[in-house]
């Protein structure tokens, strides 16, 4: 008669897994409520990790964590599909001591993440859905191309200045209109080598202009889809918010319901001041460097439009400039604009101009 083998079960046990993820390998540290259990390295593969964990610790409740970075959210999505709880944390939110700074290795980092997760000291960031990430990527790519285009324009201006080529006043164009670019193509250098280099810059400029036009058309088509159409119509009723800005807001925010109040929403954008206060002494400093810089920059630019078109914003700006410089005042207008954006998105109502 064969003896029966009793399988080990970890049912009822909660295990905490810290992951230090890199392009070619992941360092995994596993701890229980009381002790350190195991550490190992493996190739980047969420499905393989899931199978290994479930084989080693059958029926255990598994909780994983790793730092947000270049690898994105596919690891968390892969583990969650396998029934494993996984959060992604902002590196800036991880408590760190001087001792941690002196000794930093993959093994140390993964174990520390597991210990902090067990202690309840880590809060995961929002994990966007795949379609949200890809829509966001389209908007971000447009911004990247615009930066490349600006860099190319600066190189063209530098080349003209360096070679003492003066553009006639009647040909100059602040916005690089088509006629101005056509004029640049008529400029002749003394040497074939110089001409070829300058022509290469102009070809690069044409490439970026065409690509930006193409991607802008795609963005406008995306804005017409059922997913975004109605909310964009409400957002563009806010002064300073156009279709591109509205869609940027929607793709960066993803889920407006994750913000429980206006302070959290402004904090996500980065429109909150640093504060160092003690007792009766309150010391507020410059704006926090944390937040979504893309949205922060966009709202500051929109705020300048708002103060010229919305009576309520105009009045608020005039009052603020009595005690602040214009830069400080426009930041506060941007903060007010963020409040209005939140209100429109939550209430699903159009923005109403007022003088209040």
KANORNOR-V406158 format. One record per backbone hydrogen bond with DSSP energy under -0.5 kcal/mol. CO is the residue of the C=O (numbers start at 0). NH is the residue of the N-H. E is the energy in kcal/mol with one decimal. If there is no record, write none. Layout:
co,nh,e
CO,NH,E
CO,NH,E
This chain:
co,nh,e
3,5,-0.6
4,6,-0.5
9,12,-2.4
12,14,-0.5
12,60,-3.0
14,62,-2.3
15,17,-0.5
15,30,-2.4
16,64,-1.6
17,28,-2.4
18,20,-0.8
18,66,-0.5
19,26,-2.1
24,21,-1.6
25,27,-0.6
25,41,-2.1
26,19,-2.5
27,39,-2.2
28,17,-2.5
29,36,-2.6
29,37,-1.6
30,15,-3.0
34,31,-2.9
37,29,-3.0
39,27,-3.2
41,25,-3.0
42,44,-1.0
44,48,-2.1
45,49,-2.3
46,50,-2.1
47,51,-2.3
48,52,-2.6
49,53,-2.4
50,54,-1.9
51,55,-2.4
52,56,-2.7
56,59,-1.7
57,9,-2.8
58,11,-0.6
59,61,-0.7
60,14,-2.9
61,84,-1.4
62,16,-3.3
63,86,-2.1
64,18,-2.2
65,88,-2.1
68,71,-1.6
70,73,-0.6
72,76,-2.3
73,77,-2.4
74,78,-2.4
75,79,-2.6
76,80,-1.9
77,81,-0.9
78,83,-2.5
79,82,-1.6
84,63,-3.2
86,65,-1.3
87,124,-3.2
88,67,-2.9
89,92,-2.3
90,93,-1.3
92,94,-0.6
96,100,-1.5
97,101,-1.6
98,102,-1.4
102,104,-0.6
104,108,-2.8
105,109,-2.4
106,110,-2.0
107,111,-2.5
108,112,-2.2
109,113,-1.8
110,114,-2.3
111,115,-2.6
112,116,-2.2
113,117,-2.1
114,118,-1.9
115,120,-2.5
116,119,-1.0
125,127,-0.7
128,132,-2.3
129,133,-2.2
130,134,-2.0
131,135,-2.1
132,136,-2.1
133,137,-1.4
134,138,-1.5
135,139,-2.6
136,140,-2.4
137,141,-1.4
138,142,-1.5
139,143,-2.3
140,144,-2.6
141,145,-2.1
142,146,-1.9
143,147,-2.2
144,148,-2.6
145,149,-2.4
146,150,-2.3
147,151,-2.1
148,152,-2.3
149,153,-2.2
150,154,-1.8
151,155,-2.2
152,156,-2.5
153,157,-2.3
154,158,-2.3
155,159,-2.1
156,160,-2.3
157,161,-2.9
158,162,-1.6
159,164,-3.0
160,163,-1.5
163,165,-0.7
165,167,-0.5
167,170,-1.6
167,171,-1.0
168,171,-0.6
172,175,-1.1
176,180,-2.0
177,181,-2.4
178,182,-1.8
179,183,-2.1
180,184,-1.5
182,185,-1.7
183,186,-1.2
190,194,-2.1
191,195,-2.4
192,196,-2.0
193,197,-2.2
194,198,-2.5
195,199,-1.8
196,200,-1.4
197,201,-1.8
198,202,-2.4
199,203,-2.1
200,204,-2.2
201,205,-2.3
202,206,-2.2
203,207,-2.2
204,208,-2.5
205,209,-2.4
206,210,-2.3
207,211,-2.7
208,212,-2.1
209,213,-2.3
210,214,-2.6
211,215,-2.2
212,216,-1.9
213,217,-1.6
214,218,-2.0
215,219,-2.3
216,220,-1.9
217,221,-2.1
218,222,-2.1
219,223,-0.7
220,223,-0.7
221,224,-1.4
224,227,-1.1
224,228,-2.8
227,231,-2.4
228,232,-1.9
229,233,-1.4
230,234,-2.3
231,235,-2.6
233,236,-1.0
233,350,-0.6
234,237,-1.9
237,240,-1.8
239,241,-0.6
241,245,-2.8
242,246,-2.5
243,247,-2.2
244,248,-2.5
245,249,-2.2
246,250,-2.4
247,251,-2.2
248,252,-2.5
249,253,-2.3
252,254,-2.7
253,255,-0.5
254,257,-1.4
255,258,-1.6
257,259,-0.7
260,264,-1.6
261,265,-2.8
262,266,-2.2
263,267,-2.0
264,268,-1.6
265,269,-2.5
265,270,-2.5
267,291,-1.7
271,287,-2.7
273,284,-2.8
277,280,-2.1
279,281,-0.6
280,277,-2.3
280,282,-0.5
281,283,-0.5
282,275,-2.9
285,273,-2.8
290,292,-1.0
291,295,-2.5
292,296,-2.5
293,297,-1.9
294,298,-2.7
295,299,-1.9
296,300,-2.1
297,301,-2.3
298,302,-2.1
299,303,-1.2
300,304,-1.0
301,305,-2.4
302,306,-2.2
304,307,-1.0
304,308,-1.0
305,308,-0.5
305,309,-2.9
308,310,-0.6
309,313,-2.7
310,314,-2.5
311,315,-2.1
312,316,-2.6
313,317,-2.2
314,318,-2.0
315,319,-2.2
316,320,-2.3
318,321,-0.9
319,322,-1.6
319,323,-1.7
324,328,-2.3
325,329,-2.5
326,330,-1.3
327,331,-1.3
328,332,-1.8
329,333,-2.3
330,334,-1.7
331,335,-1.9
332,336,-2.4
333,337,-2.0
334,338,-1.7
335,339,-1.9
336,340,-2.3
337,341,-2.4
338,342,-2.2
339,343,-2.5
340,344,-2.3
341,345,-2.4
342,346,-2.8
343,347,-1.4
343,348,-0.6
350,352,-0.5
353,311,-1.3
